Amino acid sequence: MKTDLDAFLEAHDLDGLLVVGPAQHNPAMTYLTGGAHLTAAWLIKPRGQAAVLFHNPMERDEAAKTGLSTRNLADFPWQRYWRQAKGDASLAQALRLKAMLETVGLTQGRLGVTGRVDFGPLHATMQALASIAPDLEIAGQAAHDALLAARRTKTDDEIERIRRMGQITTEVVGRVADFLSHQRGKNGLLVKNDGQPVTIGEVKTLINRWLAELGAENPEGTIFAQGRDAGVPHSTGDNAAPLALGSPIVFDIFPCEAGGGYFYDFTRTWCLGYATDEAQALYDDVRATYEHVMAELRPQRLCRDLQRLTCQHFEAQGHPTSCSQPGLQQGYVHSLGHGLGLDVHEAPWFSDLETNTDRLEPGVVVTIEPGLYYPARGLGCRLEDTVWAKPDGSFEVLAEFPLDLVLPVKA
């Protein structure tokens, strides 16, 4: 949690942390500022001291909303450093940054740097800073790792924000199901009242509109893939393709709070009107594995053990898995899930590696998403829910929704 950040900085041998960039769609800055509307900022946190936010003069009120100690960049006028650097922009930025670091007492030691900005200018600035502040060692990966470690377990407020995103997500999924069920089947396709087929692109347009209406956004898109595309786990689907009856649709939706913030992640597999015998059999195997794994969630259990358990269950059903065949492209080809928060994919991880020591610690939020994929047969199926490991040792799906395979449509 954020209250443990100093301990994580110490564990990663960092004397301070520098976070750069906007507060929107920039998890590190969002985490430490709460997501205030900041288009470009510099946040400096010396280990053991409060963070200081250096902000654009035009965004002073937004900066004040963070509750952090703030400094106006007008106190560090660009023209001064530009003249001092004789027009070298990277050196000027480094001189300005050095002055900001001196303001908070960071003049030596290991400085962790992270954030989402254009790599080129930041890299040039850090190189220039190293030349004018030789007592500072710049560290990148350590800063990223320290923040991920802090973000791994969630506060009650973070849980409620993720839960709210789950409510929005399942509301939109329900609207999609209702829309599809109110269309009719004709000649093997789902058609509207005018007889024109419903396309995947039309469904995605509705998804984006409904998310926006409910205060969310969809920065990474939606997977709404049918047939062969459903058999390739991250195929987003062909927008121009008409929706066919009976063929499985993998519907994976992972929106976040408007402006960039906490994500939700959710998948259902649907067949319109009816399911073929092959689609039903595949779904039955995935659902049985999903229910088996859900029943095996335990506090502090190693995540990699759950991945192995998933592989064993699928192999017992006769499916190939990535545990036995790394690089596999049909059957069970991915890991069981991942952590979720300000990134749609973050720690803890479920990879089947001896070096993976991630556990289901109280406070983590993870996805559980077993799936099977056979693209050559036009088949794919995945079921996914987002689960909170509660402090009392129990596990909660943060947004419940039916697991039904078949969506009825009008005759």
C-alpha positions in Angstrom: 0.0 0.0 0.0 1.0 3.6 -0.4 1.7 3.8 3.4 4.5 1.2 2.8 6.2 3.1 0.0 9.2 4.2 2.1 9.8 0.6 3.0 9.7 -0.5 -0.6 12.0 2.4 -1.6 14.5 1.2 1.1 14.1 -2.4 -0.1 15.0 -1.3 -3.6 17.9 0.8 -2.3 16.4 4.1 -3.4 17.0 7.4 -1.6 14.3 9.1 -3.6 11.7 8.8 -6.3 11.0 11.0 -9.3 7.7 10.6 -11.2 7.2 12.4 -14.4 4.4 13.2 -16.9 0.7 13.8 -16.7 -1.6 12.4 -14.0 -3.9 10.8 -16.6 -3.1 7.4 -18.0 0.1 7.5 -16.0 -0.3 4.9 -13.2 2.7 6.1 -11.1 1.6 9.7 -11.1 -2.1 8.8 -10.7 -1.2 6.6 -7.7 0.6 9.4 -5.9 -1.6 12.3 -6.8 -5.0 10.6 -6.9 -5.5 11.4 -10.5 -5.8 15.2 -10.5 -5.9 16.9 -13.9 -2.3 17.5 -14.5 -1.0 17.6 -18.1 2.7 17.6 -17.1 4.3 17.5 -13.6 7.3 16.4 -11.7 6.7 14.7 -8.4 9.7 14.2 -6.1 9.6 12.0 -3.0 12.7 11.7 -0.8 12.7 8.5 1.2 11.3 9.2 4.6 9.8 12.5 3.6 6.5 13.7 2.1 6.3 14.0 -1.7 6.4 17.4 -3.3 4.5 18.1 -6.6 6.1 20.6 -9.0 3.3 21.8 -11.3 2.5 24.0 -14.2 1.4 27.5 -13.2 -1.9 27.1 -15.0 -2.6 23.9 -13.0 -2.0 25.3 -9.5 -5.6 24.7 -8.4 -5.6 21.2 -9.7 -2.3 20.5 -8.0 -3.7 21.8 -4.7 -6.5 19.3 -4.9 -4.0 16.5 -4.5 -3.4 17.5 -0.8 0.4 17.2 -1.5 2.9 19.9 -0.8 3.2 21.8 -4.1 5.7 24.1 -5.8 4.9 26.2 -8.8 7.2 25.8 -11.8 7.0 29.5 -12.2 9.6 29.6 -9.4 11.9 27.7 -11.7 11.6 29.9 -14.8 12.5 28.0 -18.0 14.2 31.0 -19.5 16.8 31.1 -16.7 18.0 27.6 -17.4 17.7 27.9 -21.2 20.1 30.9 -21.1 22.4 29.0 -18.7 22.4 26.0 -21.0 23.0 28.2 -24.1 20.0 26.8 -25.8 20.6 23.1 -25.1 17.0 22.0 -24.2 18.1 18.7 -22.5 20.7 20.5 -20.4 18.3 23.3 -19.5 15.7 20.7 -18.3 18.4 18.9 -16.3 19.5 22.2 -14.7 15.9 22.9 -13.8 15.4 19.4 -12.4 18.6 19.7 -10.4 17.3 22.9 -8.8 14.0 21.1 -7.9 15.9 18.2 -6.4 18.0 20.5 -4.3 14.8 22.2 -3.0 13.8 18.9 -1.4 17.3 18.0 -0.3 18.0 15.3 -2.9 21.5 15.9 -4.0 23.1 12.5 -3.7 22.2 8.8 -3.6 20.1 6.6 -5.8 17.2 8.4 -7.5 14.5 6.2 -9.0 12.8 7.6 -12.1 9.5 6.4 -13.5 6.4 7.7 -15.3 4.9 7.7 -18.8 6.4 10.3 -21.1 8.3 10.3 -24.4 11.4 8.3 -23.7 13.8 10.3 -26.0 13.6 13.7 -24.2 13.5 12.1 -20.8 16.5 10.0 -21.5 18.4 13.0 -22.8 17.5 15.0 -19.6 18.6 12.1 -17.4 21.9 11.9 -19.2 22.5 15.6 -18.8 21.5 15.4 -15.1 24.1 12.6 -14.5 26.8 14.9 -16.0 25.9 17.9 -13.7 24.9 15.9 -10.6 27.6 13.2 -10.3 26.6 12.3 -6.8 23.2 11.2 -8.0 22.7 7.7 -9.5 19.7 7.4 -11.8 17.8 4.1 -11.4 14.8 3.2 -13.6 13.7 -0.4 -13.0 14.1 -0.1 -9.3 11.6 2.8 -9.2 9.1 0.9 -11.3 9.5 -2.2 -9.1 9.1 -0.3 -5.8 5.9 1.4 -7.0 4.5 -1.9 -8.3 5.3 -3.5 -4.9 3.4 -0.7 -3.1 0.5 -0.9 -5.5 0.1 -4.7 -5.2 -2.2 -4.5 -2.1 -5.1 -2.2 -2.2 -6.7 0.2 0.3 -10.4 0.1 1.0 -10.8 3.2 -1.2 -9.0 1.5 -4.1 -11.2 -1.5 -3.7 -14.4 0.6 -3.9 -13.1 2.3 -7.0 -12.4 -1.0 -8.7 -15.8 -2.4 -7.5 -17.5 0.7 -9.0 -15.7 0.0 -12.3 -17.0 -3.6 -12.0 -20.5 -2.3 -11.6 -20.2 -0.1 -14.7 -18.6 -3.0 -16.6 -21.3 -5.5 -15.9 -24.0 -2.9 -16.5 -22.6 -2.4 -20.0 -22.2 -6.1 -20.5 -25.9 -6.5 -19.5 -26.9 -3.9 -22.0 -25.0 -5.7 -24.8 -26.7 -8.9 -23.9 -30.1 -7.2 -23.9 -29.4 -5.6 -27.3 -28.3 -8.8 -28.9 -31.3 -10.8 -27.5 -33.7 -8.2 -29.0 -32.4 -8.9 -32.5 -33.5 -11.9 -34.5 -31.9 -14.8 -36.3 -32.2 -15.1 -40.0 -30.2 -17.4 -42.4 -27.6 -18.1 -39.7 -27.0 -14.5 -38.8 -28.2 -12.0 -36.2 -30.1 -9.3 -38.0 -31.8 -6.0 -37.1 -35.4 -5.0 -37.8 -34.4 -3.8 -41.3 -32.9 -7.2 -42.1 -29.3 -6.0 -42.1 -26.8 -8.1 -40.1 -25.5 -6.9 -36.8 -21.7 -6.4 -37.0 -19.0 -6.6 -34.4 -18.1 -3.0 -35.1 -21.7 -1.9 -34.2 -21.5 -3.7 -30.9 -18.2 -2.1 -30.0 -19.6 1.3 -30.8 -22.5 0.7 -28.4 -20.0 -0.5 -25.8 -17.9 2.7 -26.0 -21.0 4.9 -25.9 -22.5 3.2 -22.9 -19.1 3.3 -21.0 -18.8 7.0 -21.6 -22.4 7.6 -20.4 -21.5 5.8 -17.2 -18.3 7.7 -16.6 -15.7 5.2 -17.9 -13.5 4.9 -20.9 -11.9 2.2 -23.0 -8.3 3.1 -23.7 -7.2 -0.4 -24.6 -10.3 -1.4 -26.7 -12.6 -4.4 -26.3 -12.2 -8.0 -27.4 -15.4 -9.1 -29.1 -14.2 -12.0 -31.3 -16.2 -14.8 -32.9 -15.3 -18.1 -34.6 -11.6 -18.4 -35.5 -10.8 -15.0 -34.0 -12.3 -16.3 -30.7 -9.6 -19.0 -30.8 -6.8 -16.4 -30.7 -6.8 -15.1 -27.1 -6.1 -11.4 -27.9 -7.7 -11.1 -31.3 -10.1 -8.1 -30.9 -12.4 -9.4 -33.6 -13.2 -8.2 -37.2 -15.3 -5.0 -36.9 -16.9 -5.6 -40.3 -17.9 -9.2 -39.6 -21.6 -10.1 -39.1 -22.5 -11.9 -36.0 -23.3 -15.6 -36.7 -25.7 -17.8 -34.7 -24.3 -20.7 -32.7 -20.6 -19.7 -33.0 -18.8 -18.8 -29.7 -18.1 -15.1 -29.1 -15.3 -14.2 -26.6 -16.3 -10.9 -25.0 -13.4 -9.5 -22.9 -13.9 -6.0 -21.7 -11.4 -4.0 -19.6 -12.4 -0.3 -19.2 -11.1 2.2 -16.6 -12.2 5.3 -14.8 -12.6 8.3 -17.1 -9.4 10.2 -17.4 -7.3 7.2 -16.5 -7.5 5.4 -13.2 -8.6 2.0 -11.9 -9.4 -0.8 -14.4 -11.8 -3.7 -14.3 -11.4 -6.9 -16.3 -14.2 -9.3 -17.2 -14.8 -12.0 -19.9 -17.8 -14.0 -20.9 -18.3 -16.4 -23.8 -21.6 -16.3 -25.6 -23.3 -18.2 -28.4 -26.3 -16.5 -30.0 -29.5 -18.5 -30.2 -27.9 -21.9 -29.6 -24.5 -23.5 -29.1 -23.1 -26.2 -31.3 -22.1 -29.5 -29.6 -18.4 -28.6 -30.0 -18.9 -25.1 -28.5 -21.0 -26.5 -25.6 -18.4 -29.2 -24.8 -15.6 -26.6 -24.8 -17.5 -24.3 -22.6 -18.3 -27.1 -20.2 -14.6 -27.9 -19.8 -13.7 -24.2 -19.2 -16.5 -23.7 -16.7 -15.6 -26.8 -14.8 -12.0 -25.6 -14.5 -13.1 -22.1 -13.6 -15.2 -23.5 -10.7 -12.5 -25.8 -9.6 -9.9 -23.1 -9.4 -12.3 -20.7 -7.7 -12.8 -23.3 -5.0 -9.1 -23.6 -4.5 -8.3 -19.9 -3.8 -6.5 -19.7 -0.4 -4.8 -16.8 1.4 -1.1 -16.7 0.7 -1.3 -19.5 -1.9 1.4 -19.3 -4.5 0.0 -18.0 -7.7 2.1 -20.3 -9.8 0.5 -23.3 -8.0 -2.9 -22.2 -9.2 -1.5 -22.0 -12.8 -0.2 -25.6 -12.4 -3.6 -26.7 -11.0 -5.3 -25.1 -14.0 -3.0 -27.0 -16.4 -3.6 -30.3 -14.6 -7.4 -29.9 -14.7 -7.4 -29.1 -18.4 -4.9 -31.9 -19.2 -7.2 -34.3 -17.4 -10.0 -33.2 -19.7 -7.7 -34.0 -22.7 -6.5 -30.5 -23.6 -2.8 -29.5 -24.2 -1.5 -26.8 -22.0 1.4 -24.4 -21.9 2.7 -26.0 -18.7 3.7 -29.1 -20.6 4.2 -27.4 -24.0 5.6 -23.9 -23.8 4.8 -21.8 -26.8 1.6 -23.7 -27.4 -0.9 -22.0 -29.7 -4.0 -24.2 -29.1 -5.6 -25.5 -26.0 -4.8 -23.7 -22.8 -2.1 -21.2 -23.9 -1.8 -18.5 -21.3 -1.6 -18.0 -17.5 -4.6 -18.2 -15.2 -4.7 -14.4 -14.5 -2.9 -11.3 -13.3 -3.2 -8.5 -10.8 -5.3 -5.5 -11.6 -5.4 -1.9 -10.6 -4.1 1.2 -12.3 -2.8 -1.1 -15.0 -5.0 -3.7 -16.5 -2.0 -6.1 -16.1 0.1 -5.8 -13.0 1.4 -7.8 -10.0 0.8 -10.4 -8.8 1.5 -12.7 -11.7 0.5 -16.4 -12.2 3.4 -17.5 -14.5 4.6 -21.0 -14.0 8.2 -20.2 -13.1 10.1 -21.3 -10.1 11.3 -17.7 -9.7 7.7 -16.5 -9.4 7.1 -16.0 -5.7 3.8 -14.0 -6.0 1.1 -15.0 -3.6 -2.6 -14.3 -3.0 -1.8 -11.8 -0.2 -4.7 -10.2 1.6 -5.5 -7.0 -0.3 -4.5 -8.1 -3.8 -7.0 -7.9 -6.7 -6.5 -10.5 -9.4 -8.3 -11.9 -12.4 -9.2 -15.6 -12.7 -9.6 -16.4 -16.4 -9.1 -20.0 -17.7 -9.7 -20.5 -21.4 -9.4 -22.9 -24.3 -8.6 -22.0 -27.9 -8.8 -24.0 -31.1 -8.7 -21.5 -34.0 -8.6 -24.0 -36.8 -11.9 -25.4 -35.5 -13.4 -21.9 -35.1 -13.6 -22.3 -31.3 -12.5 -20.3 -28.3 -13.9 -19.9 -24.8 -12.8 -17.9 -21.8 -14.5 -17.0 -18.5 -13.0 -14.3 -16.3 -13.9 -12.5 -13.1 -12.0 -10.0 -11.0 -11.5 -11.2 -7.4 -10.4 -9.5 -4.2 -8.4 -11.3 -1.6 -10.1 -9.9 1.5 -8.3 -9.2 4.8 -10.5 -11.8 6.6 -9.1 -14.6 4.3 -12.2 -14.9 2.0 -12.3 -14.1 -1.7 -15.0 -11.9 -3.4 -15.9 -11.5 -7.0 -16.2 -7.7 -7.2 -19.0 -7.7 -9.8 -21.2 -10.7 -10.2 -22.7 -11.6 -13.6 -24.3 -14.8 -15.0 -22.0 -17.4 -16.6 -24.6 -18.5 -19.2 -23.2 -19.6 -22.6 -26.3 -19.2 -24.8 -28.0 -15.8 -25.3 -31.6 -16.3 -26.7 -32.5 -14.2 -29.7 -35.8 -13.6 -31.5 -36.9 -16.2 -34.0 
